[in-house]
Amino acid sequence: MAETCMSKLTQGNNLTEIAIDLICQKFDSIDNQFNNSHNKLSDAEYAINNTYLLFSAYLVFIMQLGFAMLCAGSVSEKSSMNIMLTNVLDAATGGIFYYLFGYAFAFGTPSNGFIGKQFFGLTEVPSPLVDYSNFMYQWAFAIAAAGITSGSIAERTKFVAYLLYSSLLTGFVYPVVVHWFWSPDGWASPFNKNNLLFDTGAIDFAGSGVVHMVGGIAGFWGAFIEGPRIGRYDVDGRPVRLYGHSGTLVVLGTFLLWFGWYGFNPGSFNTIMVSYGASGSHIGQWSAVGRTAVTTTLAGCSAALTTLFGKKLLTKTWYAVDVCNGLLGGFAAITSGCSVVEPWAAIICGFVSAWVLIGLNKLAEISGYDDPLEAAQLHGGCGAWGLIFTGLFAKKEYMIEVFGRGNHYGLFMGGGAKVLAAQIVQIFAVLGWVSVTMGPLFFFLHKFNMLRICREDEAEGIDLTHRFGRNNQKREEEEPCMREMR
């Protein structure tokens, strides 16, 4: 406005100069007021987005309580305090190592396609790129991956092994995978604008592969190397189901995980104040957040019901713990494509994930594998299915909204096979990376007798023999096989 006034002023005569100058001053004042209000709007937008992300981080952190209850209810009473302590230490150890190294390896940019190299110890934070809220949210994800692994090796693992694997997983192994698929510099990230894998990148919105497969595969190697629990298979090698001591804790833990998943999946947008249309439109990121919550819900519900009737058909029983695991398998599967698929497709995702879990559990029994929480099958297997599902059902419109492009999308939606190809590459990349890092760790712990407790201690219960305390008011008694805490 001021420029227009000045041009008019040069054309005017002396009699109108003063009047035009006053008018220009008024326009300048209006411009300043508009700019100040615009800056205030930007500040409000920034505050709302950060509050949204922090609230989502708190929801994801609540999942640790759900993990703790689920794990404690799924094991015998004589091992429940040990598994509760490991869940606490996953969060505590993960917090320190993710602060020192993990966040930098994951999101430190500018960097290369393999690993980040900025923000160690949160130096240079906050910045225009990241704020403290982003660290909190990503830390909650990191400790979730570690919590998955602890369930696979429950009831028979030495304390020092928990500390070592949790530190390595949250400080290095998991962050590298995050960098590959979520960092703007990652070699397979859909946010890498310069070098997209198959011109699309791997679509893993909230972490079916990044979080669930990482935790599940790490847990598989731990459980595979240390072997099944005492009594899991009889002398003839036939499977014997070892029931957890509290189905109530399992169900309550499942509901807490369900609640936390609404921070896990919808929260992965990181922001909410983004419009997809003209100013004043009712369509925006807030709508996509709601849709993501709906797809998450429907996948879990579909998986729970499929497991309920599927297990009844196969075993002639109704068992709440199986239904809870089926529900969680549906959530793990939908996590990859929750933001880019239609609600009806989420029902298909949950239905298939239930059968994936049932099939993998049967395969585990045939092969002599023992995972007290079915974590490797649930998170690893259903997570892998979730990646494939996204490559089949991702919708063009939603890909444009969430990732800013729609040249490639789900195979079954008419978008070609490139997204599916990228998803398959991610499955093998995660499988290979976690195997070559966590597999040798568990192997060397086993070789140096640092992985599994002795058979006598396991039979008596790790809580008592390794001094983790009891979870009731019974008097602790000294036992012949009592040893110092490892």
C-alpha positions as CSV (number, residue, x, y, z in Angstrom):
1,M,0.0,0.0,0.0
2,A,2.8,2.4,0.9
3,E,4.4,1.9,-2.5
4,T,1.1,2.7,-4.3
5,C,0.7,5.9,-2.3
6,M,4.3,7.0,-3.1
7,S,3.6,6.6,-6.8
8,K,0.5,8.7,-6.6
9,L,2.4,11.3,-4.6
10,T,5.0,11.8,-7.3
11,Q,2.1,12.5,-9.7
12,G,0.2,14.9,-7.5
13,N,0.6,18.6,-7.1
14,N,1.7,20.6,-4.0
15,L,-1.9,21.2,-2.8
16,T,-2.6,17.5,-2.4
17,E,0.8,16.4,-0.9
18,I,-0.2,16.7,2.7
19,A,-3.5,14.9,2.3
20,I,-1.9,12.0,0.4
21,D,0.9,11.8,2.9
22,L,-1.6,11.4,5.7
23,I,-3.4,8.7,3.8
24,C,-0.2,6.8,3.2
25,Q,0.6,6.9,6.9
26,K,-2.8,5.4,7.6
27,F,-2.1,2.6,5.2
28,D,1.3,2.0,6.7
29,S,-0.3,1.7,10.1
30,I,-2.8,-0.9,8.7
31,D,0.1,-2.9,7.2
32,N,1.9,-3.0,10.5
33,Q,-1.2,-4.1,12.3
34,F,-1.8,-6.9,9.7
35,N,1.8,-8.1,9.9
36,N,1.7,-8.2,13.7
37,S,-1.5,-10.2,13.7
38,H,0.0,-12.6,11.1
39,N,3.0,-13.2,13.4
40,K,0.7,-13.8,16.3
41,L,-1.2,-16.3,14.3
42,S,2.0,-18.1,13.4
43,D,3.0,-18.2,17.1
44,A,-0.4,-19.6,18.0
45,E,-0.1,-22.2,15.2
46,Y,3.4,-23.2,16.5
47,A,2.1,-23.5,20.1
48,I,-0.9,-25.6,19.1
49,N,1.2,-28.0,17.0
50,N,3.8,-28.4,19.8
51,T,1.0,-29.0,22.4
52,Y,-0.6,-31.6,20.1
53,L,2.8,-33.4,19.7
54,L,3.5,-33.3,23.4
55,F,0.0,-34.7,24.2
56,S,0.6,-37.4,21.7
57,A,4.0,-38.2,23.4
58,Y,2.2,-38.6,26.7
59,L,-0.3,-41.0,25.2
60,V,2.5,-43.1,23.7
61,F,4.4,-43.1,27.0
62,I,1.2,-44.4,28.7
63,M,1.7,-47.5,26.6
64,Q,4.7,-48.4,28.8
65,L,2.2,-48.9,31.6
66,G,0.2,-51.1,29.2
67,F,3.2,-53.1,28.3
68,A,4.1,-53.6,32.0
69,M,0.6,-54.9,32.9
70,L,0.4,-57.1,29.8
71,C,3.8,-58.6,30.4
72,A,3.2,-59.1,34.1
73,G,-0.1,-60.8,33.5
74,S,1.3,-63.1,30.7
75,V,4.1,-64.6,32.9
76,S,4.0,-66.7,36.0
77,E,3.7,-64.9,39.3
78,K,7.2,-65.9,40.4
79,S,8.6,-63.9,37.5
80,S,6.3,-60.9,37.5
81,M,8.4,-58.4,39.5
82,N,11.4,-59.1,37.2
83,I,9.4,-58.2,34.0
84,M,7.9,-55.1,35.7
85,L,11.4,-53.9,36.5
86,T,12.7,-54.5,33.0
87,N,9.8,-52.3,31.7
88,V,10.8,-49.5,34.0
89,L,14.5,-49.8,33.0
90,D,13.6,-49.9,29.3
91,A,12.2,-46.4,29.8
92,A,15.0,-45.1,32.0
93,T,17.9,-46.6,30.1
94,G,16.3,-45.7,26.8
95,G,15.9,-42.1,28.0
96,I,19.6,-41.6,28.6
97,F,20.9,-43.4,25.6
98,Y,18.3,-41.8,23.2
99,Y,19.3,-38.4,24.6
100,L,23.0,-39.0,24.2
101,F,23.1,-40.8,20.8
102,G,19.8,-42.2,19.6
103,Y,18.0,-39.0,18.6
104,A,21.1,-37.7,16.7
105,F,21.5,-41.0,14.8
106,A,17.8,-40.9,13.9
107,F,17.1,-37.3,13.0
108,G,20.5,-35.5,12.9
109,T,20.4,-33.5,9.7
110,P,22.1,-32.6,7.4
111,S,23.6,-36.1,7.2
112,N,23.9,-39.1,4.9
113,G,21.4,-41.7,3.9
114,F,22.6,-44.2,6.6
115,I,22.9,-42.4,9.9
116,G,22.3,-38.9,11.4
117,K,25.2,-36.9,12.8
118,Q,23.7,-33.8,14.5
119,F,21.9,-33.0,17.8
120,F,24.0,-35.3,20.1
121,G,22.9,-34.6,23.6
122,L,20.2,-32.3,22.0
123,T,22.8,-29.7,21.1
124,E,21.3,-27.0,18.8
125,V,17.8,-27.9,20.0
126,P,15.4,-26.1,19.8
127,S,16.0,-25.0,16.2
128,P,13.9,-24.1,13.2
129,L,14.0,-27.9,12.3
130,V,13.2,-29.5,15.7
131,D,12.0,-28.7,19.2
132,Y,12.0,-30.6,22.5
133,S,8.5,-31.9,21.9
134,N,9.8,-33.9,18.9
135,F,12.5,-35.5,21.1
136,M,9.9,-36.5,23.7
137,Y,7.6,-38.1,21.1
138,Q,10.4,-40.0,19.4
139,W,11.9,-41.2,22.8
140,A,8.5,-42.7,23.6
141,F,8.6,-44.6,20.3
142,A,12.1,-45.9,21.0
143,I,11.3,-47.3,24.4
144,A,8.2,-49.0,22.9
145,A,10.5,-51.0,20.6
146,A,12.6,-52.0,23.6
147,G,9.5,-53.0,25.5
148,I,8.5,-55.4,22.7
149,T,11.8,-57.3,23.0
150,S,11.6,-57.7,26.7
151,G,8.4,-59.7,26.4
152,S,10.0,-62.3,24.1
153,I,12.8,-63.2,26.6
154,A,10.7,-63.0,29.8
155,E,11.1,-65.3,32.8
156,R,14.6,-66.7,32.0
157,T,16.9,-63.8,31.2
158,K,19.7,-62.4,33.3
159,F,19.4,-58.8,34.4
160,V,22.7,-57.7,32.8
161,A,21.4,-58.9,29.4
162,Y,18.3,-56.7,29.7
163,L,20.5,-53.7,30.3
164,L,22.9,-54.4,27.4
165,Y,20.3,-55.1,24.8
166,S,18.1,-52.1,25.8
167,S,21.0,-49.7,25.6
168,L,22.1,-51.0,22.2
169,L,18.6,-51.1,20.8
170,T,17.5,-47.6,21.8
171,G,20.9,-45.9,21.4
172,F,21.9,-47.3,18.0
173,V,20.0,-50.1,16.3
174,Y,16.5,-48.6,16.3
175,P,17.7,-45.0,15.6
176,V,19.5,-46.1,12.4
177,V,16.2,-47.7,11.1
178,V,14.4,-44.5,12.0
179,H,16.9,-42.5,10.0
180,W,16.4,-44.7,6.9
181,F,12.7,-44.4,6.8
182,W,11.7,-41.2,8.6
183,S,14.5,-38.7,8.2
184,P,14.6,-36.3,5.3
185,D,18.1,-37.7,4.5
186,G,17.2,-41.4,4.8
187,W,17.9,-43.6,1.8
188,A,14.4,-45.1,1.8
189,S,12.5,-42.2,3.3
190,P,9.4,-40.8,1.5
191,F,10.5,-37.4,2.8
192,N,13.8,-37.5,0.9
193,K,13.1,-35.2,-2.0
194,N,16.4,-35.9,-3.8
195,N,16.7,-39.6,-4.0
196,L,13.4,-41.5,-3.5
197,L,13.5,-45.3,-3.5
198,F,11.5,-46.4,-6.6
199,D,10.4,-42.7,-6.9
200,T,8.2,-43.2,-3.8
201,G,10.1,-44.2,-0.7
202,A,8.8,-46.8,1.8
203,I,5.5,-45.7,3.4
204,D,5.7,-46.6,7.1
205,F,3.7,-43.7,8.6
206,A,3.8,-44.7,12.3
207,G,6.1,-47.7,12.4
208,S,4.8,-51.1,11.5
209,G,8.4,-51.8,10.3
210,V,10.4,-49.1,12.1
211,V,9.0,-49.9,15.6
212,H,7.2,-53.2,15.6
213,M,9.4,-55.2,13.3
214,V,12.6,-53.9,15.0
215,G,11.3,-54.9,18.5
216,G,9.9,-58.2,17.2
217,I,12.9,-59.3,15.3
218,A,15.2,-58.4,18.2
219,G,13.0,-60.4,20.5
220,F,13.0,-63.3,18.1
221,W,16.8,-63.6,18.2
222,G,16.9,-63.3,22.0
223,A,14.2,-66.0,22.5
224,F,15.6,-68.3,19.8
225,I,19.2,-68.2,21.2
226,E,18.3,-68.8,24.8
227,G,15.7,-71.4,24.1
228,P,12.2,-72.2,25.5
229,R,11.2,-71.9,29.1
230,I,11.2,-75.0,31.3
231,G,8.0,-76.9,30.8
232,R,7.0,-75.2,27.5
233,Y,7.5,-78.5,25.7
234,D,7.2,-82.0,27.2
235,V,9.8,-84.8,26.9
236,D,8.4,-85.8,23.5
237,G,8.6,-82.2,22.2
238,R,4.9,-81.5,22.3
239,P,3.9,-78.0,23.2
240,V,2.5,-77.3,26.6
241,R,0.7,-74.0,27.1
242,L,2.1,-72.1,30.1
243,Y,-0.7,-69.7,31.2
244,G,0.1,-66.3,32.7
245,H,-0.9,-65.7,36.3
246,S,-3.4,-62.9,35.7
247,G,-5.7,-62.6,32.7
248,T,-7.1,-59.4,34.4
249,L,-3.7,-57.7,34.0
250,V,-3.5,-58.7,30.4
251,V,-6.9,-57.2,29.6
252,L,-6.3,-54.0,31.5
253,G,-2.8,-53.7,29.8
254,T,-4.4,-54.2,26.4
255,F,-6.9,-51.4,27.0
256,L,-4.1,-49.1,28.0
257,L,-2.2,-50.0,24.9
258,W,-5.3,-49.4,22.8
259,F,-5.7,-45.9,24.4
260,G,-2.0,-45.1,23.8
261,W,-2.3,-46.1,20.2
262,Y,-4.3,-43.0,19.6
263,G,-1.1,-41.0,20.3
264,F,1.0,-43.5,18.4
265,N,-0.8,-43.4,15.0
266,P,-2.7,-40.1,14.8
267,G,0.1,-38.3,16.7
268,S,2.6,-39.3,14.0
269,F,1.3,-36.4,11.9
270,N,3.4,-34.3,14.4
271,T,1.3,-31.2,13.5
272,I,-2.5,-30.6,13.2
273,M,-2.8,-27.0,12.0
274,V,-2.4,-27.7,8.3
275,S,-5.2,-26.9,5.8
276,Y,-5.6,-29.1,2.7
277,G,-7.9,-26.7,0.9
278,A,-8.7,-23.0,0.7
279,S,-8.7,-20.9,3.8
280,G,-11.8,-21.7,5.9
281,S,-12.1,-25.2,4.4
282,H,-13.3,-27.9,6.7
283,I,-10.8,-30.3,5.2
284,G,-7.3,-30.3,6.8
285,Q,-4.8,-32.3,8.8
286,W,-7.4,-32.3,11.6
287,S,-9.6,-34.4,9.4
288,A,-6.7,-36.8,8.5
289,V,-5.9,-37.2,12.2
290,G,-9.5,-38.2,12.8
291,R,-9.5,-40.7,9.8
292,T,-6.3,-42.2,11.2
293,A,-7.9,-42.8,14.5
294,V,-10.8,-44.5,12.8
295,T,-8.7,-46.8,10.7
296,T,-6.6,-47.7,13.8
297,T,-9.8,-48.6,15.7
298,L,-11.4,-50.6,12.9
299,A,-8.2,-52.7,12.3
300,G,-8.0,-53.6,16.0
301,C,-11.7,-54.4,16.2
302,S,-11.6,-56.6,13.1
303,A,-8.5,-58.5,14.3
304,A,-10.0,-59.1,17.7
305,L,-13.3,-60.5,16.4
306,T,-11.4,-62.6,13.8
307,T,-9.2,-64.1,16.5
308,L,-12.1,-64.8,18.7
309,F,-14.0,-66.9,16.2
310,G,-10.9,-68.2,14.5
311,K,-9.5,-69.6,17.8
312,K,-13.0,-71.0,18.7
313,L,-13.0,-72.8,15.3
314,L,-9.6,-74.2,15.8
315,T,-9.4,-74.9,19.6
316,K,-13.1,-75.0,20.6
317,T,-12.4,-72.4,23.4
318,W,-13.0,-68.7,24.1
319,Y,-9.8,-67.3,25.5
320,A,-9.5,-63.6,26.4
321,V,-5.7,-63.5,26.2
322,D,-5.7,-64.7,22.6
323,V,-8.3,-62.1,21.7
324,C,-6.1,-59.4,23.3
325,N,-3.1,-60.5,21.3
326,G,-5.1,-60.5,18.1
327,L,-6.4,-57.0,18.8
328,L,-2.8,-55.8,19.3
329,G,-1.7,-57.6,16.1
330,G,-4.3,-55.6,14.2
331,F,-3.0,-52.3,15.6
332,A,0.6,-53.3,14.8
333,A,-0.4,-54.0,11.2
334,I,-2.4,-50.8,10.5
335,T,0.3,-48.6,12.0
336,S,2.1,-48.4,8.6
337,G,-0.8,-47.3,6.4
338,C,-3.2,-45.8,9.0
339,S,-3.1,-42.3,7.4
340,V,-3.4,-43.3,3.7
341,V,-6.0,-46.0,3.6
342,E,-9.8,-46.0,3.7
343,P,-11.7,-47.3,6.8
344,W,-13.0,-50.3,4.9
345,A,-9.5,-51.3,4.0
346,A,-8.5,-51.2,7.7
347,I,-11.1,-53.9,8.4
348,I,-9.3,-56.1,5.8
349,C,-6.0,-55.3,7.4
350,G,-7.2,-56.5,10.8
351,F,-8.8,-59.6,9.4
352,V,-5.6,-60.8,7.7
353,S,-3.4,-59.8,10.6
354,A,-5.3,-62.1,12.9
355,W,-4.7,-65.1,10.7
356,V,-1.0,-64.1,10.3
357,L,-0.7,-64.2,14.1
358,I,-2.5,-67.5,14.4
359,G,-0.4,-69.0,11.7
360,L,2.9,-67.8,13.1
361,N,2.0,-69.0,16.6
362,K,1.3,-72.5,15.1
363,L,4.6,-72.4,13.3
364,A,6.4,-71.4,16.5
365,E,5.0,-74.4,18.3
366,I,6.0,-76.8,15.5
367,S,9.5,-75.5,15.5
368,G,10.0,-75.5,19.3
369,Y,10.2,-71.7,19.6
370,D,8.9,-70.0,22.8
371,D,7.9,-66.4,23.2
372,P,5.8,-65.8,26.4
373,L,4.0,-62.8,24.9
374,E,4.0,-63.9,21.2
375,A,5.9,-60.6,20.7
376,A,8.0,-61.7,17.7
377,Q,5.0,-63.2,15.9
378,L,2.7,-60.3,16.8
379,H,5.0,-57.3,16.2
380,G,7.4,-58.8,13.7
381,G,4.9,-60.8,11.7
382,C,1.9,-58.5,11.8
383,G,4.2,-55.5,11.3
384,A,5.5,-57.0,8.1
385,W,2.0,-57.7,6.9
386,G,1.1,-54.1,7.6
387,L,3.9,-52.9,5.3
388,I,2.6,-55.1,2.5
389,F,-1.0,-54.0,3.1
390,T,0.0,-50.4,2.7
391,G,1.6,-51.2,-0.7
392,L,-1.7,-52.7,-1.8
393,F,-4.3,-50.3,-0.4
394,A,-2.7,-46.8,-0.1
395,K,-5.1,-44.3,-1.7
396,K,-3.9,-41.6,-4.1
397,E,-5.8,-38.7,-2.5
398,Y,-4.4,-39.5,0.9
399,M,-0.9,-40.0,-0.3
400,I,-1.1,-36.4,-1.8
401,E,-2.4,-35.0,1.5
402,V,0.1,-36.8,3.8
403,F,3.2,-37.1,1.7
404,G,2.7,-34.4,-0.9
405,R,2.6,-36.6,-4.0
406,G,0.4,-39.2,-5.6
407,N,2.2,-40.5,-8.6
408,H,2.5,-43.9,-7.0
409,Y,0.1,-45.5,-4.5
410,G,-1.5,-48.9,-3.7
411,L,-1.4,-51.7,-6.2
412,F,-5.1,-52.7,-5.6
413,M,-6.1,-49.0,-5.9
414,G,-4.6,-48.6,-9.4
415,G,-1.3,-47.0,-8.4
416,G,1.1,-49.6,-9.7
417,A,3.6,-51.8,-7.9
418,K,6.3,-49.3,-6.9
419,V,5.0,-48.6,-3.4
420,L,4.7,-52.4,-2.8
421,A,8.2,-52.9,-4.0
422,A,9.5,-50.2,-1.6
423,Q,7.6,-51.9,1.2
424,I,9.2,-55.3,0.5
425,V,12.6,-53.6,0.4
426,Q,11.9,-52.2,3.9
427,I,10.9,-55.6,5.3
428,F,14.2,-57.1,4.2
429,A,16.2,-54.1,5.2
430,V,14.8,-54.1,8.8
431,L,15.1,-57.9,9.0
432,G,18.8,-57.8,7.9
433,W,19.9,-54.9,10.0
434,V,18.3,-56.0,13.2
435,S,19.6,-59.6,12.7
436,V,23.2,-58.6,12.1
437,T,23.2,-56.3,15.1
438,M,21.1,-57.9,17.8
439,G,21.7,-61.5,16.8
440,P,25.4,-61.4,17.5
441,L,24.8,-59.5,20.8
442,F,22.5,-62.3,22.1
443,F,24.9,-64.9,20.8
444,F,27.9,-63.6,22.6
445,L,25.9,-63.1,25.8
446,H,24.9,-66.7,25.5
447,K,28.5,-67.8,24.8
448,F,29.8,-66.0,27.9
449,N,27.0,-67.3,30.1
450,M,25.4,-63.8,30.5
451,L,22.1,-64.5,28.9
452,R,20.0,-67.1,30.6
453,I,19.7,-67.9,34.3
454,C,20.3,-71.5,35.6
455,R,17.5,-74.1,35.4
456,E,17.2,-74.3,39.2
457,D,16.7,-70.5,39.5
458,E,14.2,-70.6,36.7
459,A,12.2,-73.4,38.3
460,E,12.1,-71.5,41.7
461,G,11.3,-68.2,40.0
462,I,13.6,-65.4,39.0
463,D,11.9,-62.9,41.4
464,L,13.0,-64.9,44.5
465,T,16.3,-66.4,43.3
466,H,17.7,-63.1,41.9
467,R,16.2,-60.9,44.6
468,F,13.7,-58.9,42.6
469,G,11.3,-59.0,45.4
470,R,7.7,-60.4,45.6
471,N,4.5,-58.9,44.3
472,N,2.5,-59.9,47.4
473,Q,2.8,-59.9,51.2
474,K,4.2,-63.4,51.6
475,R,7.4,-63.6,53.6
476,E,10.5,-64.1,51.5
477,E,12.4,-67.2,52.4
478,E,16.0,-68.1,51.6
479,E,16.3,-70.8,49.0
480,P,19.2,-73.1,48.3
481,C,19.8,-71.7,44.8
482,M,19.8,-68.1,46.0
483,R,22.5,-66.1,44.1
484,E,23.6,-62.5,43.9
485,M,21.6,-60.3,41.6
486,R,23.1,-60.3,38.1
